[in-house]
Amino acid sequence: MTGKLSTFERRIEILFFIISSKKVTLSELSKRYSVHKNTVYNDITFLGRYAPIRAKSGVNGGIFLMEDYHNRVFRYLSYDEERVLTEIIDTLDQPEKNIVSNIINKFSMPKTAI
């Protein structure tokens, strides 16, 4: 991860990471976001109010979304994914620029005016 995320940003990133990974552990999330396991636990508890996140302990345990929920979630690019695509777009030929630009426009999180 690059830079320090706010609590809200970290929670959204965690949710998207769980969606894309299918199953993760508390330790993985703790290392990925450079926060204590208790912080990740609190984030998961919070997210569990709004998304069907489940946790299973044991050898094959982890944190995951209920299986049928994966098909109903729209997936946005992460901040880092969008940043990298934006950085490389100028190195591409015009047809590829158009394709990457369409990907960015289609899958970027909506920008809200404040």
Residue pairs with C-beta under 8 A, 6 or more apart in sequence:
1 13
1 32
1 33
1 34
1 80
2 80
5 13
5 33
7 43
9 79
10 33
10 35
10 43
11 43
11 46
11 47
13 33
13 78
13 79
14 29
14 33
14 40
14 43
14 44
14 47
15 47
15 51
15 53
16 75
16 76
16 78
17 24
17 29
17 32
17 78
18 24
18 53
18 63
18 64
18 65
19 65
19 70
19 73
19 75
20 75
22 64
22 65
22 70
23 62
23 63
23 64
24 62
24 63
24 64
25 61
25 62
25 63
26 37
26 40
26 41
26 44
26 63
27 37
29 40
29 43
29 44
29 63
30 36
30 37
30 39
30 40
33 40
44 53
44 55
44 63
47 53
51 65
51 69
52 65
52 66
52 69
53 63
53 64
53 65
54 63
54 64
54 65
54 66
55 61
55 62
55 63
55 64
56 62
56 64
65 73
75 107
76 107
76 108
76 109
77 85
77 103
77 104
77 107
77 108
77 109
82 104
82 108
82 109
85 100
85 103
85 104
86 104
88 100
89 97
89 100
89 101
89 104
90 97
92 100
